[in-house]
Each structure stands twice: as C-alpha cells, then as structure tokens.
Amino acid sequence: MPRWKALPGELDPRVSELVDQLRLLVDRSGLGVAAVADRTGYSRTSWERYLNAGLLAPKGAVVALAEVTGASPVHLATMWELAERAWSRSETRHETTMEALRASRARAAPGEFGPVVPAPAAGAPEPQDARPAGAGPGQGSARRKRRQMVLAAGVVGTLAVVAATLWLTRGGGTKDVGAPPKTPTASGSPRPVLPPGVKCGGASCGGKDPEKMGCGGRLATTATSVTVGTALVEVRYSKTCGAAWARVTRAAAGDRVEVSAGAGAKRTAVVGTDADTYTPMVVVKDAGDARACVTLGSGRTGCTA
C-alpha cells in the first residue's frame, strides 16, 4: 500500500513539484508525520494537509522541514515562491467563478427578494395611494401609524433596559457595594486561560490526542527516553496542558507503545503504516509522573526509567 495519496490531476505543476519534494524529504529522513510535526512546530494535522496538497504549506513550515532534514532552505524557498504564485492565481480564479455563479443565480431569480419596482421616469408624478376620492385614510396611512407605534414601544423598552442596568451597576438593588469580593471555591474556581490553539488543560486532557488539542509542537518537551532495538520511545510532556504521552519513532508496524501515570492511568497505541506514532494523553502534575514502554513485534519490551 503506497504511503502517499496520488495528487489531484488538476493541481498546478509548480505546486505538485513542491509537494513531491516535501514528501521526498520526509521519506529520506526516515521520520513519520508525527515526528516531523514535533520537530518543526507545525501540527500533524497541518502536515497531513500540506503533504496531500489540501493546503499550501506556509514558507515557515517549508524552511523548518529543510532545517530538520538537512536540505537547502534556499532551494526550497524558491520552489515555494513559485508554488505560492500558482496557488494564489488558482484561488483567484475559483473566487471569480463562484462570484459569477452567484450573480447568474441572482439574475435567474429576480423575484427572490420581492417584486422589482421600477423607478419613476424623470418628471413623472409619484404614485399615489389607490383609494376612492373622499375616502378616509387608506391602508398605507394605517400601516404607517402601526410602524410608528411599534418604533415608539421599542424605544421605551430600550430606555427601560438602560435605566435598569445603570441602577444595578451604580449600587441599586440588593448589591452590597461595600462587601469585599468573594474568593472562588475550589469547585467554582475559574478555568485557567489557555494559550491560543490549546483546547484543553489538566483533567480535560485525559485520553485526548495531544496534537489535535494543541499540546504538542513547541509546547512539549521530551522528559525521558529509551531505545529498544531500533525503536526510540519517549515520554512527551506539556506543562501548559498538564499532561504527558508516549511517542515511538523508528518502529515497525504492529509495535505497541504505552504511557502510564500513577494507579490506573494508562493509554496505548499501535504502530501502523507510519514508522512512528503516539498515545493519547494522561494527566500528570509533572513530567516525572509518567512512564513510557514499548513492546516490539518480537515480544521484546523496554520502558523509560
């Protein structure tokens, strides 16, 4: 089964050339997508899109991959600039086509937003209410009065809300202005503010994917590691997320990696077609609470200290 999906046939040749070069660098390095994501600081999900042409890799990601794999960043940057121009032109053509399609649909359904009333010709009298001569106010006049009553009621309601808000914020009602602020209890304490892109913290990270939750990349460090055969197993720890996970690289399909922390907290993952993989997270207070183990297909097992 091939490692990479076939690129779309309609893809610009300059974009295809860049994606093929990125794939070649990843293959030659012997790294899996997860390891590339960790070493470049871009998420695994993002790299999967870059390497399958679902999204053009940003220049920073291309240069980072060159540094990780020992390739020439200048050559890759030149390829990226050519691909970026082609990608931008393709997006512009797509947007123009969609705008033309929307305009065509609007012309095909002119009554969608109500009947079109032509503007009166220059010098022509404005249309008058159609009602018999000598009759009282017509339906148009009644509608205007109803609109005025609705507007007046809305203004009164708005003023009432503003007045109530000012009364409460300036010491009205039952608010005790002189009382000191209450200290939140442990059960009602506010959640810590997480950095942009991080989607969990502490207990909420248990069992979650570290890459999808934004805990990997620059927010993670290797706490400890051990080599078993050719496989390298590591404990990865994110202080921001308060969690750890196990990662194995240079492994073979069927190898099993596991992370544990304390009594009962354990997560596992099995290596597939990639040469590396990682487990879901376990919640820890610090990196020393987690332990990673790998079981090879041969039955050999090894764990971090």
N, C-alpha and C positions, 0 to 999 in steps of 0.2 A: 504494500500500500504506500503510494508516494507521500512524502512528508508535507509537501506544499500543494495547495489547490491551484488549478490552472487559472491564469489571469484572464479577465474578460477580453474578448477579441476586439471590442471597440475602444480599448484603452489606448491612449496616445503612446507611440513607440518610446518617447523620451521618459514617460512615467514608467512604462514596463521595464526599460533598461535600468532605471534606478532601483525598482523593487527587486529585480533579479540580482542586482549587485548586493543589496542588503541581505537577501536570502543566502547568497554565496558566502558572505562574511560570517553569518550566523552558523552555517554548516561547517566552514573551515575551522571556526573557533571551538567547535565541539560543545558549545553551550546550548542549552534549551532556551525557550522563550522566557521562562520564569527567571533564569539566571541573567539573561540579557536585560530584563526589566529591572532587576535588583541592581545591577552594576551601572546602568545608565540613568536611573532615577525616573524613568517613564514606566507606567503600569503595564502589566502583562496584557490586559485587555487592549490597551492602546497599541502595543507592538503587534498583537494579532491582527489588528485592523491595518496597520502600516504594511505588514508583510503579505497581506492578501489584497492590497490596493483598495480597501474600503475607505481609506483616508490617507491623504498625502502626509508622510512623516514630516514634522517640523524640522527646520535646519538644525536646531539644537540636538534633537534625537539622532540625526544622521551623524553629526560630528561626535557625539558621545559614543555611538557604536564604533566609529572609526578608532577612537582612542582605546576602547575596550579590546578590540580585535587586532590592533596594531596596523591598521590600514592608513592610507594617506588621507587626512581630513580635507586637504586642498582639492584633491581629485573628486572626492565625494561631494564636497560643497559645490563644485562646478556642475556636476551631474544634477544635484538638487535644484540649482537655479534654473537649468533648462526644463526640468520636470515641473517646477513650480509655475513657470510661464505657461506651459501647455495645460496644466491643471486649471489655472485661473481662466484661460480662454474657454476651456470646456465648461466651466461653471457659468461663465457669462452667457454662452450660447444656450445653456439649459434654462437660465432665468429668462432670457429673451423669448424662448419658445413658450414657456409657461405663461408669460405675460400676454403674448399673442393669443394663446388658447383662452385665457380668461376674458380678453376683450372680445373674442369671437363668440363666446358663450353669452356675454352680456348683450351683444348685438342681436343674437338669435332669440333672446327672451326679453324684449323691451318692456313688457308689462309686469315683469317680476317685482318691481318696486312701485307698482301703481301706474295708472294711466298717465301718459305724457301729455301735458297741457301746453300747446304752442303759445309762444309769446305774442301779444297783440302787435299788429303792424303799426309802423310809425304813423301817428295822427289818428289812429282808430280809437273810439271810445272804449273805456274799460268795461268789462261785462258787469251787469247789474244783477241783483237778486231777482230771480224769476218768481214774482208774486203778483196777484191781481192788483190793479190800481185801487187805492183807497183802503187796502187791507192793512192790518196792524203789523207789528214787527214780524218778519219771517223767521224761518228756521235758522238762517245764518246768524241773525241777531240773538236768538235764544242760545245757540251754541257758544257765541262769544261771551254771553253772560255766565254760562256754566264754566267756561275756562277761567274767567276772572275769579269766580268763587273758589275753584279748585286751587288756583295760584295763591289766593289770599289765605286759604286754610293751610297750605304748605308753609307759607312764611310764618304764620302764627306758631305752627308746630316746631319749626326750626328755632325760633326765638325762645320757645319754652325749653327746648333741649339745651341751648346755650346757657340760659339762665340757671338751670338745674346744675349744669357742670360747674359753672363759676361758684355757685353756692357751696357745692361739696368741696371743691379744691381750696376755697378760702376759709374753711373751718366750719361750714354749715353742717347740718345733720348731726349724726351721732359720732363723728370723727373726733378722737381725742388728740388735739393738736400738740399738747404738751407732753404726751407719752413718748418714751424712747422707742425706737424701732425694735421690733421683736427679733430675736435671734432664731433663725430657722432650725427646726429639729432635724435629727438625722434622717427621719422618714420623709420630711418635707424639704430637705435641702435642695437648692437648685442644681441642675446638671452642669458640670464644668463646660466651659466654652471650648469647643474643639477647633483646630485649625481648618481652613478651607480645604475641602476634599476628603476630610476624615469623617466617616459616617458612624463610628461607634467609639465607646470608651468604657473601660472596666468590664463589669459583668455583661454588658450588652454585646461585647465582642466574642463571647464564648461560642465556639462552633462556627464562627463566620470565616469567610475567605479573606485573608489579610490584604490581598491585592484589591479586591472589589471594595473593601471597607476603607481603603486609602492608608493602611497601616504600614505598608512596605516601602520600598524605594529608600529615599533619604531619611525616612522616619524610623528605619530599622537598622539594627546592628547585629553582628554575629557574636553571641555571648561565649560559645564554646563549640568545638567541632572534633570529629574523629574520622579517620579514613579506614574503611573496611573493604579489603580487596581494592578495586578501583573506585569504589563509591565514596563520596565525601558527604557526611551527614552533619548538619549544623543546627544549633538552637538559634533561631532568629527572634529578637526581642524588640518590641516597640514600647518605649516609655510613655509616649503620647497616648497610645491605646491601652496601656496596662495589660498587655497580652504577649504571648510567645507562641511560636510554631516551629515545626521541624521542616528542614529543607534538605533534599538529597540531590546531588549532581553526579554526573558520570556513572549513572546507574543503568540497569538493564530492565527491559520490560518484565513485569512480574515482581520486581523487588518491592519490599514493603517498608514504609517509613512510619514512625510513630513518635508522638510527643506526649509527655505526661507531666503533671504538676500536682503534687500532693496526693491525697487519697481519692481515687475515682476519676479524677480529671484526666482524660486520655482521648487523643484524636489520632486517626490513622489515614494513610493514603497509599495507593498502589501506583507504581510507575507504569505509564502506558507507552505510547509510541515516542514520546519525548524522552531524552536521556535524564531528565530531572523532573521533580515535582515537589510539592509541599503540602503540609497538612492544614486543616482548619486550625483556628487559634484556641488556646486555653488561657484562662485569666490567671495572672500572676502578679505578685507585689513587686518582684524584681527578677532580673534575668536568672539568678542562681536558683530560683524555684523550679525551673523547667529542665527536663532531661529528654534527649532525642536518641532514638535507637533505629537501626536499620536491619532488616532480615533479607539476605540475598536469596536468589532463587536456589542456590546450592544448599541453603539451610544455615549458612554462616551468619552469625549475629554480632553486632557491635553497638555500643552505646557511648554517649558522651559522659564525661566524669560528673 
